[in-house]
């Protein structure tokens, strides 16, 4: 764990506001239905939830965009939503926060991804997922590539936030990575299972421990296995750096030719791990684009994740709070 002196911390954080990150990925709407239960249904042995209110929040790649913005950096969301009721809700959330909307494509043939959580007496009763996983059309891919060509000279980094909902097709990913490399734009990946090995040559690859173990075919349950797994992934992905999140054990950092570094977790009280991965990838991208090295960025991201895990629900970390936590730690 790095102990920052104030000058170095200021140097990195002062860079946040001048950086711009494009986030391409699966945009989602988190829908919460809040209510109470006073009886069991006569139709089946299930509770009857009497609805009090509904609330909406950013989910998936939309939440990563929100995290980047909360850190004070410029952000450009790129993704796909349906021409439907929930697409309207998600678009209105983006508008309320002042996000640019040119990179958000509305598709008549696609359903907006919605995760509906029904909460009664502060207990999570059930989650209902409404989503589509079909690959995007060639026409959509073309629109996205054209958009990236129009913004590539004005951005410092690209985050790929992949939830395997069909947007991040392998050929589209390769084209964007190639474009970024040509322009010296840093690339950051939060992968999921299906496209795991399609992100070759990126700046930072950030799987969690379970995702990495499943793809490697062995558990990362010992120091030797973690070391072996990290080296194998570095070689296969050809990334500049690898960060494997280890849940309550923190993070493992790997770079070619350097010793593995473990950054222990900073969460003191864990109330809710929801959104912690989104916070980590957003913070890593903003910090590294602002001049932090891998270890410095991971230390900052680790503090950010600790703050988020100490809150209830999915909340982004604010730049000022993060700075203050690091400045007094």
PyMOL commands that set and color helices and strands:
alter all, ss='L'
color gray80, all
select helices_A, chain A and resi 6-13+16-18+61-70+85-97+138-154+170-183+196-198+209-216+223-237+247-249+276-289+294-309+319-328
alter helices_A, ss='H'
color red, helices_A
select strands_A, chain A and resi 20-25+27-40+47-60+74-82+104-107+113-120+123-130+157-161+186-190+204-205+241-245+251-255+261-263
alter strands_A, ss='S'
color yellow, strands_A
deselect
rebuild
show_as cartoon
